Amino acid sequence: MKQIILEVEERKYKFFMDLIKNFDFINVQKEDLAKKKTLFHVAKGMQEAINAGTSKVKTRSAKSFLNEL
């Protein structure tokens, strides 16, 4: 499943949400859940960066990463 983030004018928000909820192929997350997921991923990324900085995990150079692509 793909995810997208949209910005909708405040005055059109209710209309837009009512509209997309009628599509059976769209899963609308509650805002609190989306914020919690975002914060979780940011915290996880920060922990990975801290671990890399303290040599708790093996890292590789950007050049090595780009060569792999």
N, CA, C and O atoms as CSV, one atom per row, in Angstrom:
chain,resi,resn,atom,element,x,y,z
A,1,MET,N,N,0.846,-1.175,0.000
A,1,MET,CA,C,0.000,0.000,0.000
A,1,MET,C,C,0.891,1.237,0.000
A,1,MET,O,O,1.910,1.260,0.689
A,2,LYS,N,N,0.536,2.229,-0.734
A,2,LYS,CA,C,1.246,3.509,-0.802
A,2,LYS,C,C,0.589,4.511,0.134
A,2,LYS,O,O,-0.602,4.414,0.431
A,3,GLN,N,N,1.375,5.467,0.592
A,3,GLN,CA,C,0.860,6.514,1.456
A,3,GLN,C,C,1.124,7.858,0.804
A,3,GLN,O,O,2.138,8.054,0.135
A,4,ILE,N,N,0.195,8.781,1.012
A,4,ILE,CA,C,0.396,10.150,0.541
A,4,ILE,C,C,-0.003,11.109,1.657
A,4,ILE,O,O,-0.811,10.778,2.526
A,5,ILE,N,N,0.569,12.276,1.614
A,5,ILE,CA,C,0.216,13.327,2.570
A,5,ILE,C,C,-0.330,14.493,1.769
A,5,ILE,O,O,0.286,14.936,0.799
A,6,LEU,N,N,-1.475,14.984,2.176
A,6,LEU,CA,C,-2.133,16.080,1.473
A,6,LEU,C,C,-2.355,17.256,2.410
A,6,LEU,O,O,-2.548,17.079,3.613
A,7,GLU,N,N,-2.325,18.429,1.860
A,7,GLU,CA,C,-2.715,19.627,2.599
A,7,GLU,C,C,-4.023,20.122,1.997
A,7,GLU,O,O,-4.125,20.338,0.789
A,8,VAL,N,N,-5.018,20.298,2.856
A,8,VAL,CA,C,-6.339,20.722,2.405
A,8,VAL,C,C,-6.719,21.985,3.166
A,8,VAL,O,O,-6.484,22.092,4.370
A,9,GLU,N,N,-7.304,22.932,2.454
A,9,GLU,CA,C,-7.768,24.161,3.113
A,9,GLU,C,C,-8.733,23.798,4.232
A,9,GLU,O,O,-9.550,22.887,4.103
A,10,GLU,N,N,-8.619,24.531,5.326
A,10,GLU,CA,C,-9.444,24.260,6.506
A,10,GLU,C,C,-10.939,24.258,6.168
A,10,GLU,O,O,-11.689,23.417,6.663
A,11,ARG,N,N,-11.360,25.188,5.338
A,11,ARG,CA,C,-12.793,25.297,5.026
A,11,ARG,C,C,-13.282,24.155,4.136
A,11,ARG,O,O,-14.488,23.918,4.063
A,12,LYS,N,N,-12.389,23.448,3.462
A,12,LYS,CA,C,-12.764,22.329,2.586
A,12,LYS,C,C,-12.467,20.963,3.213
A,12,LYS,O,O,-12.771,19.932,2.613
A,13,TYR,N,N,-11.875,20.945,4.417
A,13,TYR,CA,C,-11.436,19.701,5.046
A,13,TYR,C,C,-12.580,18.705,5.251
A,13,TYR,O,O,-12.464,17.546,4.854
A,14,LYS,N,N,-13.665,19.138,5.856
A,14,LYS,CA,C,-14.785,18.227,6.136
A,14,LYS,C,C,-15.335,17.636,4.842
A,14,LYS,O,O,-15.580,16.432,4.768
A,15,PHE,N,N,-15.530,18.461,3.833
A,15,PHE,CA,C,-16.022,17.986,2.538
A,15,PHE,C,C,-15.069,16.943,1.960
A,15,PHE,O,O,-15.502,15.887,1.499
A,16,PHE,N,N,-13.769,17.244,1.988
A,16,PHE,CA,C,-12.778,16.337,1.422
A,16,PHE,C,C,-12.769,15.000,2.160
A,16,PHE,O,O,-12.733,13.941,1.533
A,17,MET,N,N,-12.803,15.050,3.482
A,17,MET,CA,C,-12.793,13.810,4.269
A,17,MET,C,C,-14.048,12.983,4.002
A,17,MET,O,O,-13.967,11.761,3.876
A,18,ASP,N,N,-15.196,13.631,3.915
A,18,ASP,CA,C,-16.431,12.909,3.595
A,18,ASP,C,C,-16.341,12.268,2.213
A,18,ASP,O,O,-16.835,11.160,2.003
A,19,LEU,N,N,-15.723,12.952,1.293
A,19,LEU,CA,C,-15.580,12.446,-0.069
A,19,LEU,C,C,-14.693,11.203,-0.121
A,19,LEU,O,O,-15.099,10.181,-0.675
A,20,ILE,N,N,-13.489,11.276,0.448
A,20,ILE,CA,C,-12.565,10.146,0.307
A,20,ILE,C,C,-12.946,8.950,1.164
A,20,ILE,O,O,-12.524,7.830,0.874
A,21,LYS,N,N,-13.723,9.158,2.200
A,21,LYS,CA,C,-14.180,8.022,3.016
A,21,LYS,C,C,-15.127,7.120,2.234
A,21,LYS,O,O,-15.353,5.975,2.625
A,22,ASN,N,N,-15.685,7.624,1.132
A,22,ASN,CA,C,-16.603,6.833,0.312
A,22,ASN,C,C,-15.888,5.887,-0.648
A,22,ASN,O,O,-16.531,5.046,-1.276
A,23,PHE,N,N,-14.568,6.014,-0.770
A,23,PHE,CA,C,-13.799,5.108,-1.623
A,23,PHE,C,C,-13.366,3.906,-0.797
A,23,PHE,O,O,-12.738,4.062,0.250
A,24,ASP,N,N,-13.698,2.713,-1.263
A,24,ASP,CA,C,-13.371,1.515,-0.487
A,24,ASP,C,C,-11.888,1.151,-0.545
A,24,ASP,O,O,-11.439,0.321,0.245
A,25,PHE,N,N,-11.125,1.738,-1.446
A,25,PHE,CA,C,-9.711,1.417,-1.566
A,25,PHE,C,C,-8.814,2.397,-0.804
A,25,PHE,O,O,-7.588,2.304,-0.877
A,26,ILE,N,N,-9.418,3.330,-0.078
A,26,ILE,CA,C,-8.651,4.306,0.696
A,26,ILE,C,C,-8.880,4.049,2.177
A,26,ILE,O,O,-10.016,3.949,2.642
A,27,ASN,N,N,-7.772,3.943,2.909
A,27,ASN,CA,C,-7.830,3.769,4.351
A,27,ASN,C,C,-7.414,5.094,4.991
A,27,ASN,O,O,-6.261,5.507,4.862
A,28,VAL,N,N,-8.330,5.750,5.668
A,28,VAL,CA,C,-8.053,7.039,6.287
A,28,VAL,C,C,-7.687,6.801,7.749
A,28,VAL,O,O,-8.480,6.259,8.518
A,29,GLN,N,N,-6.470,7.216,8.122
A,29,GLN,CA,C,-6.044,7.083,9.507
A,29,GLN,C,C,-6.489,8.307,10.286
A,29,GLN,O,O,-6.569,9.414,9.753
A,30,LYS,N,N,-6.771,8.084,11.542
A,30,LYS,CA,C,-7.079,9.221,12.394
A,30,LYS,C,C,-5.804,10.028,12.575
A,30,LYS,O,O,-4.705,9.475,12.556
A,31,GLU,N,N,-5.948,11.317,12.749
A,31,GLU,CA,C,-4.790,12.205,12.829
A,31,GLU,C,C,-3.859,11.827,13.975
A,31,GLU,O,O,-2.639,11.872,13.818
A,32,ASP,N,N,-4.416,11.458,15.120
A,32,ASP,CA,C,-3.580,11.102,16.260
A,32,ASP,C,C,-2.717,9.891,15.946
A,32,ASP,O,O,-1.543,9.856,16.313
A,33,LEU,N,N,-3.288,8.895,15.267
A,33,LEU,CA,C,-2.533,7.701,14.916
A,33,LEU,C,C,-1.417,8.040,13.941
A,33,LEU,O,O,-0.301,7.538,14.074
A,34,ALA,N,N,-1.707,8.878,12.973
A,34,ALA,CA,C,-0.698,9.278,11.998
A,34,ALA,C,C,0.441,10.037,12.679
A,34,ALA,O,O,1.609,9.825,12.351
A,35,LYS,N,N,0.112,10.914,13.617
A,35,LYS,CA,C,1.134,11.671,14.336
A,35,LYS,C,C,1.988,10.730,15.186
A,35,LYS,O,O,3.209,10.877,15.241
A,36,LYS,N,N,1.348,9.764,15.847
A,36,LYS,CA,C,2.088,8.806,16.671
A,36,LYS,C,C,3.042,7.982,15.817
A,36,LYS,O,O,4.183,7.745,16.216
A,37,LYS,N,N,2.588,7.544,14.649
A,37,LYS,CA,C,3.442,6.766,13.762
A,37,LYS,C,C,4.630,7.599,13.296
A,37,LYS,O,O,5.759,7.111,13.255
A,38,THR,N,N,4.377,8.845,12.948
A,38,THR,CA,C,5.456,9.727,12.496
A,38,THR,C,C,6.475,9.930,13.606
A,38,THR,O,O,7.679,9.835,13.368
A,39,LEU,N,N,6.006,10.209,14.814
A,39,LEU,CA,C,6.919,10.407,15.937
A,39,LEU,C,C,7.710,9.138,16.235
A,39,LEU,O,O,8.893,9.205,16.568
A,40,PHE,N,N,7.060,7.986,16.117
A,40,PHE,CA,C,7.753,6.711,16.335
A,40,PHE,C,C,8.893,6.550,15.336
A,40,PHE,O,O,10.004,6.181,15.715
A,41,HIS,N,N,8.625,6.824,14.068
A,41,HIS,CA,C,9.650,6.663,13.035
A,41,HIS,C,C,10.787,7.671,13.208
A,41,HIS,O,O,11.948,7.341,12.965
A,42,VAL,N,N,10.466,8.884,13.622
A,42,VAL,CA,C,11.506,9.878,13.874
A,42,VAL,C,C,12.378,9.431,15.045
A,42,VAL,O,O,13.604,9.511,14.972
A,43,ALA,N,N,11.752,8.962,16.119
A,43,ALA,CA,C,12.505,8.499,17.285
A,43,ALA,C,C,13.381,7.302,16.930
A,43,ALA,O,O,14.524,7.211,17.378
A,44,LYS,N,N,12.849,6.389,16.131
A,44,LYS,CA,C,13.618,5.220,15.706
A,44,LYS,C,C,14.829,5.656,14.878
A,44,LYS,O,O,15.929,5.137,15.069
A,45,GLY,N,N,14.636,6.589,13.978
A,45,GLY,CA,C,15.736,7.106,13.168
A,45,GLY,C,C,16.795,7.796,14.012
A,45,GLY,O,O,17.992,7.647,13.766
A,46,MET,N,N,16.348,8.555,15.012
A,46,MET,CA,C,17.295,9.214,15.907
A,46,MET,C,C,18.109,8.186,16.677
A,46,MET,O,O,19.317,8.353,16.846
A,47,GLN,N,N,17.462,7.127,17.146
A,47,GLN,CA,C,18.176,6.087,17.880
A,47,GLN,C,C,19.200,5.396,16.982
A,47,GLN,O,O,20.309,5.090,17.419
A,48,GLU,N,N,18.826,5.153,15.733
A,48,GLU,CA,C,19.767,4.552,14.787
A,48,GLU,C,C,20.956,5.473,14.536
A,48,GLU,O,O,22.089,5.005,14.422
A,49,ALA,N,N,20.706,6.769,14.449
A,49,ALA,CA,C,21.794,7.730,14.246
A,49,ALA,C,C,22.715,7.765,15.464
A,49,ALA,O,O,23.936,7.822,15.319
A,50,ILE,N,N,22.140,7.730,16.647
A,50,ILE,CA,C,22.943,7.716,17.874
A,50,ILE,C,C,23.782,6.446,17.927
A,50,ILE,O,O,24.969,6.502,18.247
A,51,ASN,N,N,23.175,5.301,17.617
A,51,ASN,CA,C,23.904,4.033,17.627
A,51,ASN,C,C,25.042,4.051,16.616
A,51,ASN,O,O,26.123,3.534,16.898
A,52,ALA,N,N,24.823,4.628,15.460
A,52,ALA,CA,C,25.874,4.712,14.446
A,52,ALA,C,C,26.993,5.631,14.915
A,52,ALA,O,O,28.167,5.357,14.666
A,53,GLY,N,N,26.643,6.704,15.583
A,53,GLY,CA,C,27.639,7.652,16.069
A,53,GLY,C,C,28.492,7.102,17.191
A,53,GLY,O,O,29.638,7.517,17.363
A,54,THR,N,N,27.946,6.171,17.958
A,54,THR,CA,C,28.697,5.580,19.072
A,54,THR,C,C,29.279,4.229,18.697
A,54,THR,O,O,29.762,3.495,19.559
A,55,SER,N,N,29.235,3.897,17.407
A,55,SER,CA,C,29.794,2.640,16.872
A,55,SER,C,C,29.137,1.389,17.440
A,55,SER,O,O,29.770,0.336,17.512
A,56,LYS,N,N,27.875,1.493,17.843
A,56,LYS,CA,C,27.152,0.312,18.319
A,56,LYS,C,C,26.654,-0.540,17.158
A,56,LYS,O,O,26.332,-1.715,17.340
A,57,VAL,N,N,26.589,0.043,15.974
A,57,VAL,CA,C,26.201,-0.703,14.775
A,57,VAL,C,C,27.229,-0.428,13.688
A,57,VAL,O,O,27.868,0.624,13.670
A,58,LYS,N,N,27.380,-1.378,12.792
A,58,LYS,CA,C,28.331,-1.218,11.699
A,58,LYS,C,C,27.721,-0.298,10.638
A,58,LYS,O,O,26.565,-0.464,10.248
A,59,THR,N,N,28.501,0.656,10.185
A,59,THR,CA,C,28.032,1.578,9.145
A,59,THR,C,C,28.924,1.438,7.917
A,59,THR,O,O,29.953,0.764,7.955
A,60,ARG,N,N,28.518,2.078,6.839
A,60,ARG,CA,C,29.342,2.093,5.634
A,60,ARG,C,C,29.325,3.500,5.044
A,60,ARG,O,O,28.469,4.320,5.378
A,61,SER,N,N,30.255,3.754,4.191
A,61,SER,CA,C,30.374,5.099,3.634
A,61,SER,C,C,29.254,5.370,2.630
A,61,SER,O,O,28.642,4.447,2.093
A,62,ALA,N,N,29.006,6.638,2.395
A,62,ALA,CA,C,28.001,7.030,1.407
A,62,ALA,C,C,28.417,6.555,0.019
A,62,ALA,O,O,27.577,6.145,-0.781
A,63,LYS,N,N,29.715,6.613,-0.261
A,63,LYS,CA,C,30.218,6.164,-1.561
A,63,LYS,C,C,29.912,4.682,-1.770
A,63,LYS,O,O,29.500,4.277,-2.858
A,64,SER,N,N,30.111,3.881,-0.736
A,64,SER,CA,C,29.810,2.455,-0.824
A,64,SER,C,C,28.317,2.224,-1.064
A,64,SER,O,O,27.922,1.376,-1.865
A,65,PHE,N,N,27.514,2.987,-0.363
A,65,PHE,CA,C,26.060,2.868,-0.537
A,65,PHE,C,C,25.638,3.235,-1.955
A,65,PHE,O,O,24.845,2.527,-2.575
A,66,LEU,N,N,26.167,4.342,-2.465
A,66,LEU,CA,C,25.805,4.790,-3.810
A,66,LEU,C,C,26.300,3.822,-4.886
A,66,LEU,O,O,25.625,3.614,-5.894
A,67,ASN,N,N,27.474,3.232,-4.673
A,67,ASN,CA,C,27.981,2.251,-5.625
A,67,ASN,C,C,27.079,1.027,-5.697
A,67,ASN,O,O,26.963,0.402,-6.752
A,68,GLU,N,N,26.452,0.687,-4.605
A,68,GLU,CA,C,25.539,-0.455,-4.573
A,68,GLU,C,C,24.297,-0.196,-5.404
A,68,GLU,O,O,23.715,-1.120,-5.973
A,69,LEU,N,N,23.896,1.061,-5.472
A,69,LEU,CA,C,22.696,1.401,-6.254
A,69,LEU,C,C,22.999,1.251,-7.710
A,69,LEU,O,O,22.129,1.487,-8.549
